[in-house]
Amino acid sequence: KDRGNPALDQSEVKKFKEGSFSGKPVLARTNELIALAHRHCAGLPIIGCGGIFNAKDAYQKIRLGASLLQLITGMIFEGPQLISEINIGLTTMLKKDGFRYISEAVGADA
């Protein structure tokens, strides 16, 4: 909701007096909040959202503590195939990092 966020196009912000933002502009902040929630509420499910456009974005949120992911803006811009692309990418990243299951990666970087 920080309308002064440098990740936002200020000409777009001025057009809309109300509402929040989604997608890439909120990626950094949502990642901070996921890690914070994981550190303080470990064991509770955390839904990672905000700026997930590929498997790398999804994996980052998982490693910060998200055990579930929510896609909205990424689906709008990338289409429904994004889900299968993320699943394939996650499999590769998990293997590369030595994890057998997503649950093993949850919170690895929190």
N, C-alpha and C positions, 0 to 999 in steps of 0.2 A: 504494500500500500504506500510505500515511500515514493511519492511522485517526483522527488528530486534525484532518484536513483540515476547515476550516469549511464547505466545500461539501457535506459529508456530514451526513445526519440522524443525530445521535449516538444516538438511541433505536434506530435500525436497526443501527448499528455494534455496540451492546452485545448485540444478539440473536445475532450471529454472531462467534464467537471466532477463526475462521480464514477465510481466503479474501481475495480482492482485490475491487476495485470497478471498475465500468465506467460508461459513459454520461456524462452531463453533469458529474458530480462530478470526472471526470478530465480534462475538456476543457482547462483552462488548463495543467496539467502536461504533458500529451501534446504540446500546441502548443509549449511551451518545449523539450521534448526533440527534436521534429522540427526546429526551427530550429537547435538545437545540433548535431544530427547532420549537417544539411545544411552548416553552416559548416565542420565538421571532416572531412566525408566527401563533399564535393561530387562528383557523378558517379556515386555508388553509388545504387541504388534505395532509397528510404525508403518504408516502408508507414505511412501515416497512419491511426491508429485512435484511438478514445476520444472519444465524445461527438458523433458525426456523426448529426445528426437532420434536416438539410436541406442545400440547395445552398450556403448561406452557410458552414455549418460545413465542408463539403467543400472549398470554394474557399479558405477560410482555411488549411487544412492544406496544400493545394497551394502556395499563395503562400509558406508557411513552408518548403517543401522536399520535401513528399511527392510522389512520382511515381506512387504506387499508394494506394488507399484500401481499408480493411477496415470493413465495416459488420456489427455484431452487434446491440447494444442498440437502435440506431435502427431496424433492420429489425423487431425484436420489437415495438416500440411503434408504429411508423408503418406497417408492412406492406410487402409486396413492391413496391408502387407507388413507394416511396421512391426506388428506383434510377432510374426514368424521370423523376421530379420533380427529382432531383439533376442528371441529364444535361441536361434542359431549362434549369434554372437556371444551370448552368455555362456553357452556350452564351451565354446572355444576359450574364452577368458577364464572360466573356472578351471578347466584342465591345465591351462598355462600356469595358473597360480597354485596348482596342486590341490584344489578342492574337488571333492566328489559330488557334493550337494550344495545348492544355493545357501542352505541354512548354515553351512560352515563359513561362508563368506560374510554373512550378516554381521556388521559391526567390526570387521577386521581393521578398519581405519578410523574408528571412532575415537 
